[in-house]
Structures are given as C-alpha cells and as structure tokens.
Amino acid sequence: MTTVAVTGKGGTGKTLVSALLIHFISKKSNKVLAVDADPDSNLADALGVEVEKTLGEIRELFQTSRDEMGTMNKEQWLEGKIYEAICECKGYDLLVMGRPEGEGCYCFANSLLRGVLKKLTRHYEYVVIDSEAGLEHFSRKTIDSADYVLIVTDMSKKGLATAKRIKELTKELKLNFKDIMLIANRIANEAAEQRIKKFADEEGIKLLEILPYDEKVVELDLKGIPIVNLDEKSGVYRRMSKVAEVFLKG
C-alpha cells in the first residue's frame, strides 16, 4: 500500500492536486481510497461526487450514543458506521472526515477512529489524503503513517513559510516518511520558476513539479465545475499526470 498525504497552506491548491492525483491513479488501480481530512471538505466537489455521510457526523453519533451501547463492542459499531460512510465512486472510494459540531472531548472517539481507519486502509493499494491546511496534523501526528508527503505551495510568502515549517516539523518530530516533495502551483513566469527552484534547493526539499497558472482552472473554480473535468491539453492536467506516474511506479 502506498499512502500520499497532500498538505500545505490553505488556498495554495491542495485539493486540486489531491483530486487530480486520485483521478489519474484510479485509472490504473481500482483499489484507491481518497480521504478528505480537511474540515472544509472540498474534495468531493473537486472530484464531482456527492457524499451522504461524514466521519464527523458519525463521531457525533458515537459521542451521544456511547452510553446506550451497553456491552456492544464500540470499535465494531464504529467500523460498521465507517463502512456506511464510504462513498463508492467510479474507480475509487471516498471517505470525508468532516468536523464534529458539538462540544466536549472527542479523544476516545478519535482514538477508536484512528485504529479502525488503519484496518480499513489495508484493503487498498493507494491512499490519497487531502490533509487539513496548516501544521496541526503534524504536531498531532495524525498523518505519521503516510509514505509520502506532498507539500503544495504558491509563490506567496505565507505559502513558502508553511512549506518550510512543515519540512522542519517532520524533522523535529522524527516523522520517517519515505520522501517529502514540493509541488509549486500557479507559477506564472520563468522568474517565478527560478525563485521556487532556488527555494526548494535552499530548504532541501525535492521539487516534484511546477504547475503553471491556468485560466481554465480559475474558470472551472468560478463556475463550480469539478477540477477533474479540466481539459486534457491543459498544462496543469498534463503535469499532474506525470506526478501520478511517480507514485504508480513507486
């Protein structure tokens, strides 16, 4: 099994990268699990599918019903509910984490969820995680079992600073990923390309791909059209196809 976690600052294009990665990998394998771990839950829209249940909703139900379960095995109950929440899409399965709406501590529920999800992922050849923006999932070690980390950045100061901090945190927390790679998004010209190459070199992050600024991507976003419907002649589409091949070969 190969697990790829896509991360970075919010607004840099994490979901675009995740959706296209899922799109291309699922053309070669029918055992792909897509996980939307971002509380904003935009991955389903980017893929053009509808999701009926989220893990956040199941976690809420578990929290309110736990005392009524009696001697029932809570892990088995939770596992059954998770299978109900899996969206069986064309070529892949999708699981949306969502967010809890109520108050209180979810530590026990979250602990059970992690255990059940580890069992679940064993059934797949590829797992692609659209991670929440920022750094908390690293400090909480919620994606410590990923094989590869893809950091998505644009040329903004905050985007680059987040990419740098993610690399630093993985070292500080001793997270042993197979590789940490950078994807630069919305790069408009040669000068910007040179700056991102210099940044990657100085920070010691492997630059996997540079995605050009594309008006078609902006147009799809404005119209609410799934990014997987992007024209196959698009530079972003073609370059993300090459990115997927890296993991298919690995």
BAFI-3210 file (N, C-alpha, C; in Angstrom, 3 decimals, decimal comma, padded with zeros to 6 digits):
// residues 250
n [1|2|3|4|5|6|7|8|9|10|11|12|13|14|15|16|17|18|19|20|21|22|23|24|25|26|27|28|29|30|31|32|33|34|35|36|37|38|39|40|41|42|43|44|45|46|47|48|49|50|51|52|53|54|55|56|57|58|59|60|61|62|63|64|65|66|67|68|69|70|71|72|73|74|75|76|77|78|79|80|81|82|83|84|85|86|87|88|89|90|91|92|93|94|95|96|97|98|99|100|101|102|103|104|105|106|107|108|109|110|111|112|113|114|115|116|117|118|119|120|121|122|123|124|125|126|127|128|129|130|131|132|133|134|135|136|137|138|139|140|141|142|143|144|145|146|147|148|149|150|151|152|153|154|155|156|157|158|159|160|161|162|163|164|165|166|167|168|169|170|171|172|173|174|175|176|177|178|179|180|181|182|183|184|185|186|187|188|189|190|191|192|193|194|195|196|197|198|199|200|201|202|203|204|205|206|207|208|209|210|211|212|213|214|215|216|217|218|219|220|221|222|223|224|225|226|227|228|229|230|231|232|233|234|235|236|237|238|239|240|241|242|243|244|245|246|247|248|249|250]
n.u [000,835|000,484|000,701|-000,207|000,092|-001,303|-000,441|-000,118|-000,307|-003,555|-005,512|-003,560|-003,801|-004,117|-006,325|-006,880|-004,536|-004,763|-007,227|-006,716|-004,608|-005,846|-007,656|-005,967|-004,480|-006,520|-007,202|-005,444|-005,526|-007,964|-008,206|-008,281|-008,263|-009,651|-009,205|-010,735|-009,462|-009,625|-011,282|-012,878|-013,808|-013,758|-013,037|-014,778|-016,389|-014,455|-013,892|-016,292|-018,404|-021,048|-021,477|-022,970|-022,653|-020,431|-017,366|-017,280|-019,944|-020,587|-018,911|-020,080|-022,535|-021,630|-020,567|-022,841|-024,346|-022,922|-023,161|-025,482|-024,928|-024,207|-022,972|-022,091|-019,606|-017,706|-015,828|-016,381|-018,937|-018,365|-016,730|-018,543|-020,220|-018,438|-017,974|-020,453|-020,279|-018,527|-018,089|-018,739|-017,221|-016,663|-014,057|-012,682|-012,806|-014,302|-013,777|-014,973|-013,811|-014,871|-016,174|-016,534|-019,545|-020,526|-019,857|-017,163|-014,960|-013,363|-011,554|-011,542|-013,229|-011,811|-009,459|-010,381|-011,279|-008,879|-007,694|-009,553|-009,489|-006,889|-007,100|-008,918|-007,589|-005,853|-007,012|-006,590|-004,665|-003,669|-003,694|-004,871|-004,563|-006,210|-005,080|-005,766|-005,354|-002,291|-000,375|-001,092|-001,847|000,546|001,879|000,114|000,527|-001,173|-000,927|001,210|001,709|001,925|003,398|004,478|004,847|003,329|003,952|002,158|002,548|002,214|003,511|003,349|004,341|003,446|002,691|005,136|006,487|004,975|005,478|008,214|008,178|006,740|008,545|010,573|009,211|008,677|011,177|011,819|009,873|010,578|009,435|009,229|008,992|008,952|009,595|009,640|008,084|007,834|005,300|004,852|002,436|000,370|002,329|003,527|005,479|008,853|010,653|009,422|009,500|012,259|012,667|011,210|012,580|015,037|014,256|013,419|015,834|017,445|016,081|016,213|014,252|012,753|011,841|009,071|007,211|006,222|003,430|001,730|000,247|-003,159|-005,789|-008,038|-008,341|-009,041|-011,441|-013,051|-013,223|-014,606|-017,058|-017,881|-017,328|-016,192|-012,719|-011,584|-012,644|-011,065|-009,538|-007,796|-005,603|-004,563|-001,874|-001,616|-003,129|-001,690|000,818|000,178|-000,541|001,934|002,974|001,370|002,321|004,755|004,116|002,721|004,697|006,302]
n.v [-001,200|002,215|005,361|008,693|011,890|015,000|018,282|021,639|025,281|026,746|027,376|027,175|025,215|022,541|020,764|020,661|019,383|016,962|015,915|015,573|013,810|011,550|011,098|010,322|008,133|006,324|005,510|003,559|001,777|-000,002|000,015|002,275|004,599|007,598|010,217|012,810|014,902|017,462|019,925|021,720|020,275|019,979|018,199|016,295|017,898|018,780|016,413|015,836|014,387|013,229|013,197|011,428|010,955|011,940|011,368|013,032|013,390|010,788|010,500|012,317|011,024|008,716|009,815|010,752|008,473|006,589|005,755|004,316|001,976|-000,140|-003,341|-003,673|-004,040|-001,331|-000,557|-002,234|-001,333|001,274|000,752|-000,432|001,745|003,449|002,094|002,467|005,136|005,331|006,424|004,889|005,404|005,935|004,060|004,569|004,772|007,048|008,846|011,110|013,169|015,376|017,515|017,610|018,801|019,310|020,115|019,365|016,606|014,654|012,652|009,849|008,842|009,701|008,228|005,601|005,851|006,251|003,743|002,055|003,108|002,494|-000,257|-000,331|000,863|-001,076|-002,564|-001,388|-000,359|002,139|005,133|008,338|011,345|014,282|016,628|018,630|022,202|023,867|023,192|021,608|018,901|017,657|018,119|016,770|014,318|012,991|012,161|010,488|008,003|008,087|007,421|009,161|012,691|015,382|018,625|021,448|024,571|028,083|031,117|032,859|034,577|033,467|030,935|029,760|029,960|028,219|025,805|025,543|025,345|022,975|021,086|021,419|020,638|017,916|016,883|017,656|016,234|013,727|012,218|009,622|009,661|008,254|010,028|013,587|015,960|018,745|020,644|023,215|025,641|027,525|029,045|031,672|032,635|032,566|033,751|033,361|030,595|030,159|031,271|029,545|027,186|027,860|028,265|025,634|024,287|025,604|024,950|022,270|020,567|018,243|019,201|018,352|018,980|021,719|023,625|025,407|028,725|028,764|029,777|028,277|026,622|028,477|029,339|027,003|026,752|029,102|028,594|026,401|023,855|020,499|019,868|017,707|017,704|019,204|020,399|018,061|018,945|020,904|022,449|022,053|019,732|017,841|017,881|017,026|014,460|013,324|013,540|011,677|009,335|008,999|007,938|005,683|004,172|003,889]
n.w [000,000|-000,787|000,610|000,247|001,461|001,077|001,606|003,033|002,974|003,360|000,455|-001,479|-003,351|-002,607|-002,707|-005,439|-006,381|-004,948|-005,939|-008,719|-008,575|-007,470|-009,527|-011,706|-010,652|-010,082|-012,582|-013,160|-011,099|-009,239|-006,578|-004,730|-002,145|-001,315|000,923|002,542|004,619|005,375|007,229|005,792|003,676|000,661|-001,283|-002,429|-004,082|-005,895|-007,150|-008,238|-007,052|-004,834|-001,333|001,290|004,048|006,692|008,537|010,685|011,380|012,129|014,288|016,019|016,451|017,684|020,003|021,325|021,611|022,946|025,650|025,541|024,306|025,851|026,416|023,892|021,355|020,916|019,044|016,862|016,269|015,463|013,278|011,513|010,991|009,711|007,324|006,219|005,624|003,553|000,305|-002,635|-005,424|-008,980|-009,781|-007,415|-003,785|-001,485|001,468|003,727|006,206|007,671|010,314|013,918|015,393|017,915|021,448|023,743|024,712|022,295|022,385|022,957|020,947|018,694|018,991|018,664|016,039|014,597|014,919|013,614|011,022|010,253|009,979|007,911|005,704|004,842|002,882|000,475|-002,421|-002,866|-001,011|-000,813|000,789|001,387|003,200|006,165|006,169|007,078|010,091|012,249|012,017|011,785|014,221|015,865|014,930|013,132|010,528|010,508|009,492|006,782|003,572|001,689|001,589|000,126|-000,349|-001,045|-002,549|-003,285|-004,715|-002,627|000,367|002,794|001,967|001,208|003,639|005,221|003,900|004,419|007,225|007,588|006,595|008,507|010,835|010,403|010,713|013,342|014,780|014,177|012,081|009,971|006,912|003,584|001,598|001,171|-000,711|-002,980|-004,550|-006,716|-007,294|-009,558|-010,964|-012,718|-014,522|-015,947|-014,180|-011,704|-011,634|-011,375|-008,869|-007,215|-007,595|-006,496|-003,825|-003,107|-003,356|-001,444|000,904|000,949|-000,106|-002,195|-005,395|-006,953|-009,010|-011,139|-011,421|-013,871|-013,978|-014,788|-016,680|-017,239|-015,053|-013,112|-014,217|-014,087|-011,320|-010,608|-011,795|-010,465|-011,376|-011,409|-010,879|-012,114|-014,587|-016,151|-019,132|-021,127|-022,497|-021,002|-019,241|-016,496|-016,133|-017,677|-016,413|-013,835|-014,414|-014,847|-012,283|-010,903|-012,053|-010,799|-008,290|-009,014|-010,164|-007,970]
ca.u [000,000|001,190|-000,103|000,294|-000,601|-001,126|-000,568|000,336|-001,163|-004,852|-005,611|-002,441|-004,161|-004,029|-007,431|-006,646|-003,508|-005,324|-008,264|-006,111|-003,820|-006,833|-008,187|-005,012|-004,133|-007,674|-007,252|-004,531|-005,827|-009,333|-008,139|-007,824|-009,079|-009,447|-009,623|-010,790|-009,210|-009,735|-012,607|-013,674|-014,414|-013,985|-012,534|-015,897|-016,759|-013,386|-013,997|-017,600|-019,251|-021,815|-021,257|-024,137|-022,254|-019,030|-016,939|-017,635|-021,318|-020,545|-018,265|-021,120|-023,497|-020,943|-020,416|-024,136|-024,985|-021,973|-023,663|-026,632|-024,469|-024,068|-021,825|-021,756|-018,231|-017,777|-014,984|-017,119|-020,037|-017,782|-016,258|-019,716|-020,678|-017,470|-018,251|-021,659|-019,922|-017,664|-018,740|-018,157|-017,238|-016,137|-012,613|-012,094|-013,698|-014,057|-014,173|-014,860|-013,688|-015,787|-015,783|-017,568|-020,280|-020,830|-018,785|-016,671|-013,739|-013,552|-010,311|-011,814|-013,758|-010,724|-008,544|-011,010|-011,297|-007,549|-007,497|-010,424|-009,010|-005,684|-007,574|-009,618|-006,681|-005,129|-007,730|-006,348|-003,293|-003,275|-004,494|-004,503|-005,189|-006,233|-004,934|-006,185|-004,320|-001,503|000,660|-001,556|-001,885|001,899|002,154|-000,722|000,956|-002,328|-000,566|002,566|001,865|001,997|004,676|004,967|004,183|003,389|003,681|001,736|002,729|002,251|004,657|003,096|005,265|002,875|002,738|006,514|006,827|004,330|006,236|009,465|007,890|006,357|009,799|011,250|008,453|008,857|012,484|011,734|009,017|011,157|008,466|010,058|008,362|009,890|010,062|008,850|008,265|007,174|004,645|004,586|001,208|000,078|003,601|003,104|006,528|010,171|011,267|008,814|010,045|013,612|012,582|010,751|013,682|016,025|013,676|013,478|017,248|017,928|015,415|016,456|013,009|012,717|010,801|008,499|006,599|005,787|002,172|001,591|-001,026|-004,034|-007,096|-009,090|-008,527|-009,783|-012,792|-013,786|-013,461|-015,650|-018,325|-018,207|-017,179|-015,123|-011,406|-011,250|-013,145|-010,108|-009,134|-006,621|-004,483|-004,098|-000,561|-001,813|-003,614|-000,601|001,888|-000,300|-000,486|003,314|003,103|000,741|003,185|005,810|003,625|002,348|005,953|006,875]
ca.v [000,000|003,490|006,453|010,022|012,963|016,289|019,289|022,984|026,366|026,817|028,241|027,013|024,238|021,177|019,935|020,473|018,353|015,703|015,416|015,105|012,629|010,468|010,898|009,589|006,847|005,426|004,983|002,412|000,866|000,124|-000,087|003,596|005,270|009,042|010,683|014,258|015,171|018,909|020,258|022,442|019,211|020,383|017,198|015,692|018,843|018,777|015,148|015,776|013,355|013,654|012,366|011,488|010,965|012,218|010,791|013,979|013,078|009,502|010,767|012,953|009,981|007,854|010,557|010,883|007,161|005,656|005,201|003,451|000,765|-001,225|-004,234|-003,749|-003,696|000,021|-000,487|-002,868|-000,421|002,388|000,242|-000,591|003,075|003,992|001,475|003,134|006,489|005,276|006,672|004,039|006,196|005,252|003,901|004,797|005,027|008,357|008,989|012,514|013,234|016,361|018,049|017,465|020,042|019,531|020,472|018,279|015,915|013,572|011,884|008,416|008,588|009,882|007,112|004,465|006,133|006,000|002,298|001,489|003,566|001,728|-001,548|-000,089|001,203|-002,265|-003,151|-000,568|-000,259|003,547|006,028|009,736|012,139|015,741|016,991|019,965|023,219|024,259|022,352|020,876|017,459|017,135|018,128|015,724|013,065|012,315|011,558|009,967|006,725|008,298|007,100|010,359|013,963|016,355|019,980|022,324|025,985|029,058|031,988|033,781|034,478|032,536|029,593|029,287|029,814|026,985|024,690|025,451|024,887|021,564|020,324|021,490|019,864|016,482|016,544|017,816|015,184|012,452|011,502|008,948|009,453|007,827|011,225|014,812|016,618|020,044|020,993|024,658|025,843|028,868|029,708|032,405|033,003|031,973|034,308|032,668|029,233|030,198|031,545|028,351|026,221|028,311|027,979|024,193|023,926|026,135|024,279|020,834|019,863|017,819|019,856|017,311|019,536|023,117|023,740|026,777|029,428|028,330|030,449|027,258|026,189|029,576|029,326|025,872|027,073|030,127|028,003|025,257|022,628|019,669|020,073|016,543|017,982|020,085|019,992|017,202|019,667|021,861|022,186|021,519|018,359|017,008|017,766|016,195|013,085|012,897|013,383|010,407|008,243|008,832|007,065|004,415|003,423|003,618]
ca.w [000,000|-000,863|001,148|-000,092|002,173|000,403|002,652|002,692|003,431|002,715|-000,712|-002,417|-004,377|-002,086|-003,176|-006,872|-006,507|-004,439|-006,845|-009,966|-008,232|-007,352|-010,884|-012,538|-010,049|-010,194|-013,955|-013,219|-009,995|-008,732|-005,118|-004,300|-001,131|-001,189|002,247|002,702|006,040|005,583|007,750|004,799|002,873|-000,729|-002,213|-003,183|-005,140|-006,900|-007,865|-008,879|-006,452|-003,667|-000,148|002,178|005,454|007,000|009,804|011,736|011,793|012,829|015,573|016,834|016,831|018,638|021,250|022,003|021,793|023,540|026,914|025,264|023,618|026,817|026,239|022,468|021,018|020,352|017,845|015,779|015,916|014,730|011,993|010,656|010,581|008,755|006,028|005,702|005,181|002,373|-000,981|-003,669|-006,652|-010,147|-009,764|-006,092|-002,657|-000,858|002,863|004,133|007,660|008,241|011,624|014,948|015,602|019,319|022,354|024,573|024,317|021,336|022,411|022,879|019,608|017,735|019,151|018,007|014,607|014,040|014,864|012,576|009,712|009,922|009,492|006,650|004,611|004,386|001,747|-000,705|-002,931|-002,771|-000,173|-001,030|001,850|001,259|004,617|006,560|005,961|008,244|010,690|013,425|011,795|012,010|015,659|016,462|014,297|012,553|009,244|010,676|008,807|005,337|002,930|001,017|001,877|-000,959|000,131|-002,142|-002,241|-004,372|-004,502|-001,524|001,499|003,772|001,397|001,295|005,060|005,686|003,326|005,174|008,588|007,510|006,471|009,804|011,821|010,173|011,281|014,797|015,328|013,744|011,258|008,965|005,614|002,543|000,918|001,274|-002,002|-003,145|-005,810|-006,794|-008,063|-010,079|-011,285|-013,905|-015,471|-015,758|-012,972|-010,565|-011,656|-010,843|-007,423|-006,497|-007,661|-005,517|-002,510|-002,873|-003,200|-000,160|002,024|000,866|-000,413|-003,589|-006,191|-007,796|-010,216|-011,162|-012,154|-014,370|-013,798|-015,873|-016,645|-017,270|-013,663|-012,470|-014,778|-013,502|-009,917|-010,545|-012,235|-009,613|-012,158|-010,841|-011,495|-012,933|-015,935|-016,805|-020,480|-021,114|-023,085|-020,006|-018,670|-015,147|-016,292|-018,178|-015,413|-012,728|-014,901|-014,603|-010,827|-010,545|-012,502|-009,792|-007,225|-009,628|-010,343|-006,656]
c.u [000,873|000,259|000,570|-000,546|-000,270|-001,405|-000,036|-000,613|-002,496|-004,834|-004,494|-002,741|-004,046|-005,099|-007,336|-005,654|-004,060|-006,305|-007,669|-005,239|-004,728|-007,362|-007,252|-004,659|-005,271|-007,879|-006,404|-004,801|-007,267|-009,388|-007,531|-008,793|-008,689|-009,996|-009,586|-010,674|-009,258|-011,146|-013,491|-014,314|-014,768|-013,597|-013,643|-016,326|-015,726|-013,426|-015,324|-018,496|-019,985|-021,611|-022,428|-023,747|-020,780|-018,672|-017,222|-019,022|-021,378|-019,928|-019,247|-022,103|-022,887|-020,866|-021,723|-024,770|-024,130|-022,512|-024,807|-026,220|-024,311|-022,807|-021,420|-020,308|-018,242|-016,936|-015,691|-018,270|-019,501|-017,304|-017,415|-020,217|-019,737|-017,701|-019,502|-021,323|-019,044|-018,490|-018,025|-018,303|-016,645|-014,608|-011,957|-013,189|-013,315|-014,604|-013,917|-014,866|-014,702|-015,285|-016,898|-018,238|-020,529|-019,624|-018,322|-015,458|-014,059|-012,357|-010,558|-012,310|-012,661|-009,728|-009,088|-011,005|-009,956|-007,290|-008,301|-009,929|-007,747|-006,064|-008,186|-008,646|-005,910|-005,767|-007,420|-004,881|-002,753|-004,240|-003,979|-005,279|-005,072|-006,245|-005,481|-005,027|-003,533|-000,619|000,160|-001,536|-000,506|002,196|001,326|-000,362|-000,212|-002,030|000,840|002,786|001,923|003,371|005,313|004,163|004,411|003,010|003,340|001,908|002,519|003,453|004,449|004,076|004,762|002,923|004,115|006,936|006,219|005,072|007,532|009,229|007,474|007,607|010,526|010,557|008,639|010,189|012,448|010,963|009,487|010,141|009,202|009,273|009,413|010,452|009,096|009,143|007,413|006,527|004,334|003,412|001,040|001,366|003,463|004,202|007,864|010,841|010,739|009,323|011,436|013,612|012,165|011,826|014,761|015,546|013,804|014,910|017,780|017,341|015,603|015,190|013,014|011,551|010,265|007,931|006,259|004,539|001,983|000,266|-001,896|-005,408|-008,242|-009,386|-009,358|-011,235|-013,641|-014,154|-014,602|-017,021|-018,745|-018,151|-016,022|-013,817|-011,009|-011,794|-012,223|-009,700|-007,833|-005,393|-003,891|-002,729|-000,661|-002,221|-002,467|000,504|001,454|-000,359|000,909|003,569|002,539|001,636|004,316|005,375|003,179|003,581|006,534|006,176]
c.v [001,254|004,597|007,788|011,056|014,285|017,393|020,634|024,032|026,335|027,764|028,087|026,009|022,796|020,268|019,684|019,336|016,995|015,095|014,862|013,876|011,403|010,084|010,029|008,227|005,846|004,905|003,722|001,375|001,095|-000,042|001,192|004,149|006,738|009,474|012,199|014,559|016,653|019,235|021,021|021,497|019,634|019,313|016,576|016,598|018,839|017,514|014,998|014,667|013,925|012,665|012,545|011,603|011,309|011,543|011,723|013,700|011,763|009,665|011,426|011,909|009,052|008,523|010,599|009,530|006,179|004,989|004,222|002,118|-000,414|-002,028|-004,372|-003,325|-002,360|000,159|-001,111|-001,983|000,709|001,944|000,078|000,734|003,700|003,399|002,077|004,494|006,497|005,464|005,834|004,744|005,385|005,231|004,084|004,902|006,355|008,370|010,426|012,590|014,196|016,868|017,804|018,802|020,346|019,929|019,240|017,601|014,732|012,626|010,384|008,046|008,687|008,725|005,860|004,634|005,819|004,506|001,646|001,869|002,816|000,352|-001,404|000,096|-000,002|-002,904|-002,432|-000,607|001,163|004,297|007,444|010,583|013,624|016,283|018,383|020,938|023,454|023,156|021,426|019,370|016,838|017,066|017,073|014,335|012,276|011,736|010,956|008,646|006,868|007,903|008,356|011,579|014,891|017,715|020,851|023,775|026,823|029,959|032,979|033,529|033,456|031,103|028,977|029,067|028,536|025,771|024,467|024,875|023,413|020,688|020,294|020,615|018,365|016,004|016,596|016,667|013,783|011,587|010,921|008,632|008,961|009,032|012,378|015,631|017,878|020,133|022,486|024,881|027,321|029,675|030,338|032,664|032,361|032,463|033,607|031,229|029,191|030,432|030,296|027,267|026,570|028,012|026,502|023,736|024,372|025,387|022,767|020,022|019,497|018,488|018,850|017,857|021,004|023,196|025,185|027,408|029,119|028,972|029,440|026,723|027,218|029,558|028,201|026,157|028,072|029,554|026,805|023,930|021,813|019,806|018,891|016,695|018,921|019,515|019,193|017,875|020,692|021,458|021,581|020,049|017,432|016,820|016,934|014,725|012,508|012,684|012,040|009,229|007,975|007,830|005,705|003,535|003,010|002,508]
c.w [000,000|-000,389|000,857|000,648|001,496|001,412|002,169|003,242|002,687|001,531|-001,726|-003,524|-003,928|-002,693|-004,679|-007,094|-006,075|-005,432|-008,135|-009,729|-008,136|-008,734|-011,718|-011,965|-010,212|-011,620|-014,089|-012,124|-009,523|-007,215|-004,555|-003,263|-001,084|000,158|002,274|004,185|006,356|006,079|006,760|003,784|001,453|-001,747|-003,050|-004,336|-006,263|-007,750|-008,593|-008,358|-005,242|-002,529|000,809|003,649|005,583|008,314|010,975|012,275|012,566|014,211|016,533|017,354|017,877|020,001|022,034|022,318|022,581|024,800|026,697|024,641|024,560|026,583|024,763|022,241|020,266|019,086|016,646|015,310|015,040|013,352|011,009|010,124|009,553|007,374|005,390|005,096|003,932|001,105|-002,038|-005,009|-007,803|-010,095|-008,409|-005,040|-002,032|000,554|003,287|005,651|008,273|009,576|012,631|015,208|017,078|020,138|023,119|023,989|023,410|021,335|022,226|021,480|018,562|017,787|018,467|016,491|013,965|013,886|013,755|011,185|009,293|009,384|008,109|005,488|004,077|003,162|000,437|-001,127|-002,773|-001,866|-000,398|-000,036|001,524|002,683|004,898|006,385|007,248|008,769|011,790|013,222|011,915|013,500|016,392|015,938|013,720|011,172|009,314|009,949|007,291|004,814|002,347|001,449|000,689|-000,387|-001,076|-001,698|-003,495|-004,084|-003,356|-000,384|002,517|003,261|001,523|002,750|005,635|005,170|004,101|006,558|008,608|007,434|007,818|010,835|011,643|010,744|012,797|015,441|014,949|013,010|010,051|007,698|004,616|001,802|001,167|000,018|-002,106|-004,524|-005,757|-007,735|-008,443|-010,330|-012,672|-014,929|-015,092|-014,477|-011,724|-010,485|-011,025|-009,336|-006,652|-006,516|-006,629|-004,103|-002,175|-002,610|-001,840|001,029|001,999|000,665|-001,891|-004,315|-007,195|-009,099|-010,028|-012,027|-012,600|-013,969|-015,009|-015,708|-016,624|-015,869|-012,910|-012,928|-014,193|-012,049|-009,771|-010,887|-011,390|-010,343|-011,584|-011,603|-012,369|-014,358|-016,702|-018,158|-020,422|-021,720|-022,121|-019,461|-017,284|-015,222|-016,688|-017,130|-014,202|-013,129|-014,654|-013,109|-010,387|-010,923|-011,507|-008,734|-007,772|-009,847|-008,998|-005,933]
res [m|t|t|v|a|v|t|g|k|g|g|t|g|k|t|l|v|s|a|l|l|i|h|f|i|s|k|k|s|n|k|v|l|a|v|d|a|d|p|d|s|n|l|a|d|a|l|g|v|e|v|e|k|t|l|g|e|i|r|e|l|f|q|t|s|r|d|e|m|g|t|m|n|k|e|q|w|l|e|g|k|i|y|e|a|i|c|e|c|k|g|y|d|l|l|v|m|g|r|p|e|g|e|g|c|y|c|f|a|n|s|l|l|r|g|v|l|k|k|l|t|r|h|y|e|y|v|v|i|d|s|e|a|g|l|e|h|f|s|r|k|t|i|d|s|a|d|y|v|l|i|v|t|d|m|s|k|k|g|l|a|t|a|k|r|i|k|e|l|t|k|e|l|k|l|n|f|k|d|i|m|l|i|a|n|r|i|a|n|e|a|a|e|q|r|i|k|k|f|a|d|e|e|g|i|k|l|l|e|i|l|p|y|d|e|k|v|v|e|l|d|l|k|g|i|p|i|v|n|l|d|e|k|s|g|v|y|r|r|m|s|k|v|a|e|v|f|l|k|g]
***
